[in-house]
Amino acid sequence: MVNYMNNIINRLKEETNNLIIIQNRKEAIRYCINKLISNDYLLILGKGNEEYMIKNNEYIKYSDYEEVI
């Protein structure tokens, strides 16, 4: 998984000089919401509709939906 993400990050660095990486999902969503302007869209992808995240073999209650509303 790390190699896959590094490949994506390296490709993005080649394409733009305006790359911001926020590893904490909650902080990243909040950051993006605060940057939205009229007629912008925000796609939140990758997690699905699960009500938890798994981090270091620990289940953590978390919902993208709850974060956005």
C-alpha positions as CSV (number, residue, x, y, z in Angstrom):
1,M,0.0,0.0,0.0
2,V,2.8,2.4,0.9
3,N,4.5,1.9,-2.5
4,Y,1.2,2.5,-4.3
5,M,0.6,5.8,-2.4
6,N,4.2,6.9,-3.0
7,N,3.8,6.3,-6.7
8,I,0.6,8.5,-6.7
9,I,2.3,11.2,-4.7
10,N,5.4,11.2,-6.9
11,R,3.2,11.5,-10.1
12,L,1.2,14.3,-8.6
13,K,4.4,16.2,-7.7
14,E,5.5,16.0,-11.3
15,E,2.2,17.4,-12.4
16,T,1.7,20.3,-9.9
17,N,3.6,22.5,-7.5
18,N,0.5,23.0,-5.4
19,L,0.3,19.6,-3.7
20,I,-0.8,19.4,0.0
21,I,-0.7,16.1,1.8
22,I,-2.8,15.8,5.0
23,Q,-2.6,12.3,6.4
24,N,-5.3,12.7,9.0
25,R,-8.6,12.1,7.1
26,K,-10.7,14.3,9.5
27,E,-8.3,17.2,9.1
28,A,-8.1,16.7,5.3
29,I,-11.9,16.8,5.0
30,R,-12.2,19.9,7.1
31,Y,-9.3,21.6,5.2
32,C,-11.0,21.0,1.9
33,I,-14.4,22.1,3.1
34,N,-12.9,25.4,4.2
35,K,-11.3,25.9,0.8
36,L,-14.6,25.4,-1.2
37,I,-16.0,28.4,-3.0
38,S,-19.2,28.9,-4.9
39,N,-19.9,26.1,-7.5
40,D,-17.1,23.9,-6.2
41,Y,-17.5,20.2,-5.6
42,L,-15.8,18.0,-3.0
43,L,-15.5,14.3,-3.6
44,I,-14.7,12.2,-0.6
45,L,-13.5,8.8,-1.8
46,G,-11.9,5.7,-0.7
47,K,-13.5,4.8,2.6
48,G,-17.1,3.8,1.7
49,N,-20.0,4.1,4.1
50,E,-18.4,2.2,7.1
51,E,-18.9,3.8,10.5
52,Y,-15.4,3.1,11.6
53,M,-11.7,3.1,10.5
54,I,-9.1,0.5,11.4
55,K,-5.8,2.1,12.5
56,N,-3.0,-0.1,14.1
57,N,-5.5,-3.0,14.4
58,E,-7.9,-0.8,16.4
59,Y,-11.4,0.0,15.3
60,I,-12.1,3.7,15.6
61,K,-15.6,5.1,15.3
62,Y,-15.6,7.5,12.4
63,S,-18.0,8.5,9.6
64,D,-17.2,10.8,6.7
65,Y,-20.9,11.7,6.6
66,E,-20.9,12.9,10.2
67,E,-17.7,14.8,9.5
68,V,-19.3,16.7,6.6
69,I,-22.6,17.6,8.2
